[in-house]
Amino acid sequence: MKSKRNLSLTADLYFQKGHWLLKIGQTLVAILGWLAVLFPFYWVITPLLAPNLATKLKIAYYGDEFQLLHFLALFFGGFLIFIIIFYIGVTIWNNHRFQHILARRKVVNQKKQHAREDLIEKAWQQRFGDQLQRHQVRFYSVKPQQNLDTHFTQNLFKEDDTAK
């Protein structure tokens, strides 16, 4: 059963273990996106820096390319500044929320937790004796009938209404 905690921190399956198809797909999309960003620069700069390569690739040189290059540099430079400011702001806001709100929020029902701890301690006292005695003994032999079942605690919680 999944936890119903509502933490508003960012969680990304890409950085978790597994999810290989997701990682491969997102990586390919990111690479294609970067190629789409860099290709216009390559197209514009090639005739200027390598005219022989441009003639082999049949890329024509036009004087308007300087204007296009200037526009692309301003556009992406401005967009880069916006992205940097945005991500720094979101990181500061996320860290603030984590330190001042989420880290102080109780994620466990304290009353239910104490009831479950008491229930487990009572069951262990019935099977293994007093807690003080269990902690002071150097060697303790458990009889086969004292072994815990696989779902010992789950069954205890189902039987008791206070631990639900």
C-alpha positions in Angstrom: 0.0 0.0 0.0 1.3 3.4 -0.9 1.8 6.1 1.7 -0.8 8.9 1.6 1.7 11.6 2.7 1.4 14.7 0.6 4.8 16.2 0.3 5.1 19.0 -2.2 8.8 18.4 -2.9 9.7 17.4 -6.4 10.2 13.7 -6.9 11.4 12.4 -10.3 11.3 8.8 -11.4 14.2 9.5 -13.7 16.6 9.7 -10.8 15.3 6.7 -8.9 16.5 3.1 -9.4 15.0 1.2 -12.3 12.7 2.9 -14.8 15.2 2.2 -17.6 12.7 2.8 -20.5 11.8 6.2 -19.0 15.4 7.2 -18.6 16.2 6.1 -22.2 13.2 8.0 -23.6 13.8 11.2 -21.7 17.5 11.2 -22.5 16.7 10.8 -26.2 14.2 13.6 -26.1 16.7 15.8 -24.3 19.4 15.1 -26.9 17.0 15.8 -29.7 16.0 19.0 -28.0 19.6 20.2 -27.7 20.3 19.3 -31.3 17.3 21.3 -32.3 18.7 24.3 -30.3 22.2 23.9 -31.6 21.5 23.1 -35.3 20.5 26.7 -36.3 23.8 27.9 -34.8 25.7 25.3 -36.8 23.8 26.2 -39.9 24.6 29.9 -39.5 28.2 29.6 -38.3 29.5 26.9 -40.8 29.6 29.2 -43.9 31.4 31.8 -41.8 34.1 29.6 -40.1 34.4 26.8 -42.7 33.5 28.0 -46.2 34.9 24.8 -47.8 32.8 22.6 -45.7 29.8 24.8 -46.4 30.2 24.4 -50.1 30.5 20.6 -49.7 27.3 20.5 -47.7 25.7 23.0 -50.1 25.0 25.6 -47.4 24.7 29.0 -49.1 26.1 32.1 -47.4 23.9 35.1 -47.1 24.7 38.4 -45.4 21.5 38.2 -43.4 23.1 35.4 -41.4 24.8 37.9 -39.1 21.4 39.4 -38.2 20.0 35.9 -37.6 23.0 34.9 -35.4 22.7 38.1 -33.4 19.0 37.5 -32.9 19.5 33.9 -31.8 22.3 34.9 -29.4 20.1 37.6 -27.8 17.1 35.3 -27.6 18.8 32.3 -26.1 21.0 34.5 -23.9 17.9 36.2 -22.5 16.1 32.9 -22.1 19.2 31.5 -20.3 19.2 34.4 -17.8 15.4 33.8 -17.2 16.0 30.1 -16.7 18.9 30.7 -14.2 16.8 33.2 -12.2 13.8 30.9 -12.2 15.6 27.8 -11.1 17.5 29.6 -8.4 14.2 31.1 -7.1 12.5 27.7 -7.2 15.4 26.0 -5.4 15.4 28.7 -2.6 11.6 28.4 -2.3 11.8 24.6 -2.2 14.6 24.6 0.5 12.6 27.1 2.5 9.5 25.0 2.4 11.4 21.9 3.4 13.2 23.5 6.3 10.4 25.5 7.7 7.2 23.6 6.9 7.8 20.0 5.8 10.6 19.1 8.2 8.4 20.2 11.1 5.3 18.5 10.0 4.5 15.3 11.9 4.1 12.6 9.4 3.3 9.8 11.9 0.1 9.7 13.9 1.7 9.8 17.4 -1.3 8.4 19.3 -1.5 5.4 16.9 2.3 4.9 17.0 2.4 4.8 20.9 -0.6 2.4 20.9 1.2 0.1 18.5 4.5 0.2 20.5 2.6 -0.7 23.7 0.8 -3.5 21.9 4.1 -5.0 20.6 5.7 -4.6 24.0 2.8 -6.5 25.7 3.1 -9.3 23.1 6.8 -9.6 23.6 6.4 -9.7 27.4 4.0 -12.6 27.0 6.4 -14.5 24.8 9.9 -13.5 26.1 9.4 -12.1 29.5 10.1 -8.6 31.0 12.0 -6.1 29.0 14.5 -5.4 31.8 15.3 -9.1 32.0 15.6 -9.4 28.2 18.1 -6.6 28.1 20.3 -7.8 31.0 20.6 -11.5 29.9 23.7 -12.3 27.8 22.3 -15.5 26.3 18.6 -16.2 25.7 17.4 -19.4 24.2 14.1 -19.2 22.3 11.8 -22.2 22.3 10.3 -23.2 18.9 6.8 -22.2 20.0 8.1 -18.7 20.9 9.2 -17.9 17.3 7.4 -15.1 15.7 5.1 -15.7 12.7 5.9 -14.0 9.4 3.0 -11.5 9.8 3.1 -11.3 13.6 2.8 -7.5 13.9 0.2 -7.2 11.2 -2.0 -9.8 12.9 -1.5 -8.0 16.2 -2.6 -4.7 14.7 -5.7 -6.3 13.0 -6.8 -7.8 16.3 -6.5 -4.6 18.4 -8.7 -1.6 17.6 -6.5 1.0 19.1 -3.5 0.2 16.8 -5.6 0.6 13.6 
